[in-house]
Amino acid sequence: MMISQTDVATLPPASGIWQFNHCKTVHCRNFGSRNPDDYIIQLTNPNRPSFICKECGAFPPLINNHSVIAEWRYLKLQHSCGLPACNNLNCDNLGLAVLTHRHLYHAFGYSGDRQRYRCKACQTTFVDRWSGFNPKHLVQQKLLALLFTGHPIRDICRRLNMNPKTFYDQLNHIASRCRRQLSVFDARMLQHRSQLALACTLSPLQPNAENGVSWLASCEAHSGYVLSQHINYHPEEAGNAVATHDPFDPDARFMAKPCRTDVAVQPTPPQGLLAQVDAKYREVLSRPHLEDPISAKGLNHFPAKGKLIRPQYAAYAHFLQLNELISEDTQLMLFMPQEPLLRSACLSVFYDRIQAETIEPVYVEEDPAWPTGQAAGRIDIVLLGWWRDRWAFTRNDQVSKGICHLRGERDNEARWLQIASHRAVDDYQQRFYQQFSQLVDEPRRKARPGGLIPLLDIYRAWHNLCRQGRNGMTPAQQLGLMRSPLTLEQLLS
């Protein structure tokens, strides 16, 4: 497919202040430059990079800025769905809940026994749906108890005498109440923090489905409190999906079912952490699209309903959401696995923080048996990949750990090897899969993943506010946000 603007070799138009197409090599003179003259841009030959930095030779793929912002707005709507918040897509107060941003709204009478509000910026009115008593909390507690103990949906419906549609309606109701509870604790967590360490990762939502749906999640790196999560899937049928990515197409983020259905043969993983990191760089360079992990994979169960979003747009939107939530005065540490998609999104969205040196983005790879908090022994420095990334590796008995500071910081490798880890968010995603494996792996759900969306919100609330770890405390307790865990009754009240 030919690019739609072959006669004009220029960057995709910026969306307001956001232009994500620039050199992403931190020490390059053109890092963050929006000047098209600093790059070689060609849109005629799809077998060659369309965007090359004249200074360092880096070739990040182009992306549609307006589609990134549209995906971010969609994410904000999903996070605030059911909350008393402005839902006007063109309003600056979009997604900002009354519970945590009361100064942005007027109390505007009542609708029945429920409080109504009006946005000061755009005059949109809305009702707090959950401000009253929850008359269905008993049946919802029973539903959650059965769901969390592994009962299939058919059995839950039989026990509670409800049909499947009522089950999913109740699940959406519970998810809205969970989002309402979380909005308050999320705001408390981020208030007056001088320093924040986040762990971020990207993994398949359904590991055995091969449907292209990825799950991004970010949590506080030590307590495991999950701050934000996002999947690259919309249950609504909106937008015109295309098979080939065109960064100038207004619907560039929507992905059509690819013609290719064959799955590339996965090579045997090499032995040793250093070899695995080097093999990852080779795998990345072999992708048809550098920042799209699923571009080299066959999708055997493409979603039959809704729209699949290209992973790069979901990742950029996820980091935009984090950027809005976290104060500019907070010193941010961001630990992530070795994935160029996460790297590019982080360096583009947090460009101002990188210039001000208020963010520490770090690649982290470690063997599963690496002891948490283990001090580094002898440190070996190795330059890897086309980018010549500076990795620091250490060993403890037969296990290894490696880090790469993406801003290029040196002489502090021992500290990052000891504290940097994304294990908390990995464990969170793995526990979700183990808890609901029967539901996640249902054959019909491989092509219909939309039913898992409310379950993600419910599980995040349960994980943050109810689930006690080995120390007997919930993640919210570890951060000092609450004194005791919430019961299911309190969560749904």
ChimeraX attribute file (.defattr): number of C-alpha atoms within 10 A of each C-alpha:
attribute: neighborCount
match mode: 1-to-1
recipient: residues
	/A:1	9
	/A:2	11
	/A:3	17
	/A:4	13
	/A:5	15
	/A:6	12
	/A:7	10
	/A:8	10
	/A:9	15
	/A:10	17
	/A:11	22
	/A:12	18
	/A:13	16
	/A:14	14
	/A:15	15
	/A:16	9
	/A:17	6
	/A:18	14
	/A:19	21
	/A:20	27
	/A:21	24
	/A:22	25
	/A:23	29
	/A:24	24
	/A:25	22
	/A:26	16
	/A:27	11
	/A:28	15
	/A:29	14
	/A:30	19
	/A:31	18
	/A:32	20
	/A:33	18
	/A:34	16
	/A:35	12
	/A:36	15
	/A:37	11
	/A:38	16
	/A:39	24
	/A:40	16
	/A:41	19
	/A:42	18
	/A:43	19
	/A:44	16
	/A:45	11
	/A:46	12
	/A:47	7
	/A:48	11
	/A:49	18
	/A:50	18
	/A:51	24
	/A:52	20
	/A:53	24
	/A:54	15
	/A:55	13
	/A:56	17
	/A:57	15
	/A:58	19
	/A:59	21
	/A:60	22
	/A:61	18
	/A:62	20
	/A:63	25
	/A:64	25
	/A:65	25
	/A:66	23
	/A:67	22
	/A:68	25
	/A:69	18
	/A:70	18
	/A:71	23
	/A:72	21
	/A:73	21
	/A:74	16
	/A:75	23
	/A:76	19
	/A:77	20
	/A:78	16
	/A:79	23
	/A:80	21
	/A:81	19
	/A:82	21
	/A:83	28
	/A:84	23
	/A:85	29
	/A:86	28
	/A:87	22
	/A:88	17
	/A:89	14
	/A:90	9
	/A:91	14
	/A:92	11
	/A:93	19
	/A:94	19
	/A:95	23
	/A:96	22
	/A:97	24
	/A:98	21
	/A:99	16
	/A:100	15
	/A:101	12
	/A:102	14
	/A:103	10
	/A:104	17
	/A:105	21
	/A:106	15
	/A:107	14
	/A:108	14
	/A:109	13
	/A:110	12
	/A:111	13
	/A:112	7
	/A:113	12
	/A:114	14
	/A:115	18
	/A:116	19
	/A:117	24
	/A:118	20
	/A:119	24
	/A:120	14
	/A:121	13
	/A:122	14
	/A:123	14
	/A:124	15
	/A:125	19
	/A:126	18
	/A:127	20
	/A:128	20
	/A:129	16
	/A:130	18
	/A:131	14
	/A:132	11
	/A:133	11
	/A:134	12
	/A:135	9
	/A:136	13
	/A:137	18
	/A:138	12
	/A:139	12
	/A:140	21
	/A:141	17
	/A:142	15
	/A:143	21
	/A:144	16
	/A:145	14
	/A:146	17
	/A:147	18
	/A:148	12
	/A:149	10
	/A:150	15
	/A:151	17
	/A:152	14
	/A:153	18
	/A:154	12
	/A:155	12
	/A:156	21
	/A:157	17
	/A:158	11
	/A:159	12
	/A:160	14
	/A:161	11
	/A:162	12
	/A:163	13
	/A:164	14
	/A:165	10
	/A:166	12
	/A:167	19
	/A:168	15
	/A:169	11
	/A:170	17
	/A:171	20
	/A:172	20
	/A:173	17
	/A:174	25
	/A:175	24
	/A:176	23
	/A:177	22
	/A:178	24
	/A:179	22
	/A:180	23
	/A:181	19
	/A:182	23
	/A:183	21
	/A:184	14
	/A:185	18
	/A:186	20
	/A:187	15
	/A:188	17
	/A:189	19
	/A:190	16
	/A:191	11
	/A:192	10
	/A:193	14
	/A:194	12
	/A:195	13
	/A:196	17
	/A:197	19
	/A:198	26
	/A:199	28
	/A:200	25
	/A:201	22
	/A:202	24
	/A:203	15
	/A:204	17
	/A:205	23
	/A:206	22
	/A:207	16
	/A:208	12
	/A:209	22
	/A:210	19
	/A:211	25
	/A:212	27
	/A:213	25
	/A:214	24
	/A:215	21
	/A:216	23
	/A:217	23
	/A:218	27
	/A:219	26
	/A:220	22
	/A:221	23
	/A:222	20
	/A:223	19
	/A:224	26
	/A:225	28
	/A:226	25
	/A:227	22
	/A:228	19
	/A:229	21
	/A:230	21
	/A:231	23
	/A:232	23
	/A:233	24
	/A:234	20
	/A:235	15
	/A:236	10
	/A:237	11
	/A:238	11
	/A:239	14
	/A:240	14
	/A:241	18
	/A:242	16
	/A:243	13
	/A:244	15
	/A:245	21
	/A:246	20
	/A:247	22
	/A:248	19
	/A:249	19
	/A:250	15
	/A:251	20
	/A:252	25
	/A:253	30
	/A:254	25
	/A:255	20
	/A:256	18
	/A:257	19
	/A:258	13
	/A:259	9
	/A:260	12
	/A:261	13
	/A:262	11
	/A:263	12
	/A:264	9
	/A:265	7
	/A:266	8
	/A:267	8
	/A:268	6
	/A:269	10
	/A:270	12
	/A:271	8
	/A:272	12
	/A:273	19
	/A:274	19
	/A:275	11
	/A:276	14
	/A:277	18
	/A:278	14
	/A:279	16
	/A:280	16
	/A:281	17
	/A:282	13
	/A:283	15
	/A:284	19
	/A:285	13
	/A:286	11
	/A:287	15
	/A:288	15
	/A:289	16
	/A:290	20
	/A:291	26
	/A:292	19
	/A:293	21
	/A:294	19
	/A:295	17
	/A:296	18
	/A:297	20
	/A:298	18
	/A:299	21
	/A:300	17
	/A:301	18
	/A:302	21
	/A:303	22
	/A:304	15
	/A:305	15
	/A:306	17
	/A:307	23
	/A:308	25
	/A:309	23
	/A:310	24
	/A:311	28
	/A:312	22
	/A:313	26
	/A:314	25
	/A:315	29
	/A:316	25
	/A:317	25
	/A:318	27
	/A:319	23
	/A:320	22
	/A:321	20
	/A:322	17
	/A:323	15
	/A:324	9
	/A:325	14
	/A:326	17
	/A:327	15
	/A:328	15
	/A:329	12
	/A:330	17
	/A:331	17
	/A:332	21
	/A:333	18
	/A:334	23
	/A:335	29
	/A:336	25
	/A:337	21
	/A:338	18
	/A:339	18
	/A:340	17
	/A:341	20
	/A:342	23
	/A:343	19
	/A:344	22
	/A:345	23
	/A:346	24
	/A:347	25
	/A:348	22
	/A:349	21
	/A:350	19
	/A:351	18
	/A:352	14
	/A:353	18
	/A:354	18
	/A:355	12
	/A:356	10
	/A:357	12
	/A:358	17
	/A:359	24
	/A:360	19
	/A:361	23
	/A:362	24
	/A:363	23
	/A:364	24
	/A:365	25
	/A:366	21
	/A:367	14
	/A:368	10
	/A:369	11
	/A:370	15
	/A:371	14
	/A:372	11
	/A:373	11
	/A:374	12
	/A:375	14
	/A:376	19
	/A:377	13
	/A:378	10
	/A:379	16
	/A:380	12
	/A:381	14
	/A:382	14
	/A:383	13
	/A:384	16
	/A:385	15
	/A:386	10
	/A:387	12
	/A:388	9
	/A:389	14
	/A:390	17
	/A:391	21
	/A:392	23
	/A:393	23
	/A:394	21
	/A:395	18
	/A:396	15
	/A:397	6
	/A:398	9
	/A:399	15
	/A:400	20
	/A:401	25
	/A:402	25
	/A:403	27
	/A:404	28
	/A:405	20
	/A:406	19
	/A:407	17
	/A:408	14
	/A:409	13
	/A:410	10
	/A:411	6
	/A:412	9
	/A:413	21
	/A:414	17
	/A:415	11
	/A:416	21
	/A:417	25
	/A:418	17
	/A:419	17
	/A:420	25
	/A:421	29
	/A:422	26
	/A:423	23
	/A:424	22
	/A:425	27
	/A:426	19
	/A:427	12
	/A:428	18
	/A:429	22
	/A:430	13
	/A:431	14
	/A:432	17
	/A:433	17
	/A:434	11
	/A:435	16
	/A:436	18
	/A:437	15
	/A:438	14
	/A:439	18
	/A:440	22
	/A:441	15
	/A:442	16
	/A:443	13
	/A:444	12
	/A:445	18
	/A:446	23
	/A:447	19
	/A:448	18
	/A:449	23
	/A:450	17
	/A:451	15
	/A:452	16
	/A:453	18
	/A:454	18
	/A:455	19
	/A:456	19
	/A:457	22
	/A:458	21
	/A:459	20
	/A:460	24
	/A:461	25
	/A:462	20
	/A:463	21
	/A:464	26
	/A:465	27
	/A:466	22
	/A:467	18
	/A:468	17
	/A:469	13
	/A:470	6
	/A:471	7
	/A:472	12
	/A:473	20
	/A:474	27
	/A:475	25
	/A:476	26
	/A:477	19
	/A:478	18
	/A:479	16
	/A:480	12
	/A:481	16
	/A:482	16
	/A:483	11
	/A:484	15
	/A:485	20
	/A:486	17
	/A:487	14
	/A:488	18
	/A:489	11
	/A:490	11
	/A:491	21
	/A:492	23
	/A:493	18
